[in-house]
Each structure stands twice: as C-alpha cells, then as structure tokens.
Amino acid sequence: MLPRLFPRVDERRCITCGDCLRCCPTACLRIVHSAPAVTVASACISCGVCDVVCPTRAISLVPLKW
C-alpha cells in the first residue's frame, strides 16, 4: 500500500495567491501563518491538484509525518 501524500508549502516561495485553496475539491486547505496548510488532514484525498496549480511551485506532496 502506498503512503498517502499531503501538501507541504514552502513559505519562502508561496505568494498567498489562493489558487490552491480555490481548486481544492475537499476544502482541506486554509491560510495559516500567512501560507496555505492542510488543516483537515482527514479530508485531504491526496489528489495533487494544489501542487499542479501553484504558480510558484511552492507546494510539494509528501507523506504525512505524525
């Protein structure tokens, strides 16, 4: 079984445009400390759309670390 992947935001590259928030089909992303973050991990379906739409490539998908 493959590990679930979740968005990780590089705050140095993020311009807080909100594209990732608008495209997220489950609305699991919110702005936290001036950058998007997964606030509802159980809602994330690991689709990767946020990664694809990010204009500055600030989002990468990584395994969740507890």
Protein Blocks (a to p, Z undefined) as FASTA:
>chain_A
ZZdddddddfklpgolommmmmmmnlpacceehiacdfblmlpgolommmmmmmnlpacc
ddddZZ
